[in-house]
Amino acid sequence: MLATVKTADTDPQMTKRHRLYDAFFAREPERFEPMRLNLNRAPAFAGLAWGLQAR
């Protein structure tokens, strides 16, 4: 999945959940929030939204 979107795999030894968390800038709100807002655009029509869970 990360290779498909041309995003670096931070550490192949970590669990998938942690790798995706790190790869998608969850620790950098200025980069993460715009992506999260775009992701939530379509599900919002059905009353759904994706949030962020801290690890």
C-alpha positions as CSV (number, residue, x, y, z in Angstrom):
1,M,0.0,0.0,0.0
2,L,2.8,2.5,0.9
3,A,4.6,1.7,-2.3
4,T,1.5,2.3,-4.3
5,V,1.1,5.9,-3.0
6,K,4.9,6.4,-3.2
7,T,5.3,6.8,0.6
8,A,8.4,5.5,2.4
9,D,8.0,2.6,4.7
10,T,9.4,3.9,8.0
11,D,10.4,0.6,9.6
12,P,9.4,-2.8,8.1
13,Q,9.9,-4.4,11.6
14,M,7.0,-2.5,13.2
15,T,3.4,-3.6,13.1
16,K,1.3,-2.5,10.1
17,R,-0.8,-0.1,12.3
18,H,2.3,1.7,13.6
19,R,3.9,1.8,10.1
20,L,0.8,3.4,8.6
21,Y,0.5,5.8,11.5
22,D,4.1,7.0,11.0
23,A,3.9,7.0,7.2
24,F,0.8,9.2,7.0
25,F,2.2,12.1,9.2
26,A,0.0,11.5,12.2
27,R,2.6,13.2,14.3
28,E,2.7,16.3,12.0
29,P,-0.8,17.9,12.3
30,E,0.0,20.5,9.6
31,R,0.5,17.6,7.0
32,F,-2.0,15.1,8.5
33,E,-5.1,17.2,9.0
34,P,-5.5,18.2,5.3
35,M,-5.2,14.5,4.3
36,R,-7.7,13.5,7.0
37,L,-10.2,16.2,5.9
38,N,-10.0,15.0,2.3
39,L,-10.5,11.4,3.4
40,N,-13.6,12.3,5.4
41,R,-15.2,14.2,2.6
42,A,-17.0,11.3,1.0
43,P,-18.0,9.4,4.2
44,A,-19.4,12.6,5.7
45,F,-22.4,12.3,3.3
46,A,-23.3,9.1,5.2
47,G,-22.7,10.6,8.6
48,L,-19.3,9.0,9.1
49,A,-15.8,10.4,9.9
50,W,-12.3,9.0,10.4
51,G,-10.5,10.2,13.5
52,L,-7.1,9.8,15.0
53,Q,-6.3,7.4,17.8
54,A,-3.1,8.0,19.7
55,R,-1.0,5.0,20.2
